[in-house]
Amino acid sequence: MTHPVIGWERETPVPTHHIFNDYLNARDGRLYFQDLDLAQLFVGDRQDQGLGKTLPSPLEIVYLPKIRQKIERMRQIFAAVSAEVGYAGRFHYAYASKANAAEEVVRTTLGAGAHCEMSSTVDVEIARLMIAAGRLPPERMVICNGFKPAGTDYAANIVRLKREHDNIIPVIEDLSELLPLIESGLPFDVGLRQKCYGPHQDQAEMETANSRFGMDVDNLWQAAAATAAAPNLNLKLYHAMVGSQIVNEADFLTWLKPPIEIYARLRQRYPSLNIFDFGGGVPVPMTLNFTFDYHGFARLLLTTLQEVCRRYDVPVPDVMGEFGRYTTSEHGAHLFKVVMVKENVSRLPWYIIDGSIMTSFPDSWALSEHFIVLPLNHLDKPFRRVQLGGITCDSDDVYPPKPSQSPLYLPVETDDLYIGFFSIGAYQEMLGGVRGSKHCVLPEANELIVDRDDAGRYQFQILPGQSTGDVLRNLGYIKT
Ligand SMILES: Cc1ncc(COP(=O)(O)O)c(C=O)c1O
């Protein structure tokens, strides 16, 4: 197997106009995010891009147009494949906000027409704020996933939200979650979550997997019967999430096939059921040699649904995806300056950056996850193989991740050298935490939110990072 390609892998300079992927490209020795010159944000030696000043490093970039492009692209893919195979159901794009719950992200997904998928009681408050701001209109579905047993804030809050926004579909993880909905007396559409997370070849293997998510087949039928028996509940959606970042289309469908069969059997008995929700799992490029055939996946999914539904003589359902990583991975980048080069008789020279890798991208440390790393300037100079070190004193604060075989090349020239980590917009900030105190008490970086106005010009908003005082206050040294 080839290694994940995380950057430029040669000692020779990057050719002018080299295209790394669909949003990163080189021009005149600089790296551009679409047409945004990233080094210019720090050095300001070329034409102003609308920012009007330079910023200190490190800096987080939130590039909102990318989110809209991703949502639009997936809609186009499903529209094209539906037309091609003659699929009679509709496609619903939901954003799974656990991937990135920042206001500007949720606002952008809603602005692009996405439905809303949530997992906790605070998410309900976010939905409420979005409704108040007119961003979550009545026709949008709100899918309430996550554990919500009777007596929890989340269960009670879902019932409250129902009074403000009718189009809510709580997805039942466990039989016990039905009671608060029944007791509310409110007319809820309900989803049922199948226990099916992880690889499996057939229903038997799926049933015996070690997973806490969803209900086994027996419980699922009981939940369906209880829902049908409740005068105020309507069985609407079947939920079958089989994994995360599933990079092989055939595997994806092999794992979805047993749930699709169960959906069709349920549909025979409960005609109100009309949404097949495959949850998350759609992968995103986090490296430069990522390949996934999105059309191929959509084609396999829709044709499998057609084939199974034909066999059971039921209509095909609407299809919903809850896109978390896919929506938000690529809109996020984190930029650093190389502040020191240290050979230290090591196999490769250490390039030390002015921030922490392990706290900024916890998956690289915890799961050996790879992300794209490229220089922002000096791309037209020779490169050499290096290793990156964060500025904390932690031996794990390094990149590439420890067991990795992927080489990392950066320019030999390190005067004012800036680098970027890319495709880090999903989960990393949520796992590392926003605000609070971080490893080695490093303050959080400034954030630059990038958008475009109607004329296509860049618009920038700066969210200030933490000051030393913020960190000290947070740790109890400064009482306010
Ligand atoms: C219920 C549910 N839906 C959707 C998602 C989003 O998954 P992904 O980021 O793979 O799209 C998750 C992630 O854990 C999830 O638990």
The ligand as an ORCA input file, in Angstrom:
! r2SCAN-3c Opt
* xyz 0 1
  C     -25.158      9.921     14.285
  C     -24.067     10.546     13.511
  N     -24.359     11.134     12.335
  C     -23.414     11.733     11.588
  C     -22.103     11.774     12.014
  C     -21.087     12.477     11.149
  O     -20.208     11.562     10.627
  P     -19.111     11.986      9.546
  O     -18.261     13.023     10.179
  O     -18.406     10.723      9.231
  O     -19.850     12.532      8.370
  C     -21.729     11.157     13.220
  C     -20.348     11.182     13.679
  O     -19.947     10.623     14.658
  C     -22.757     10.542     13.995
  O     -22.476      9.959     15.161
*
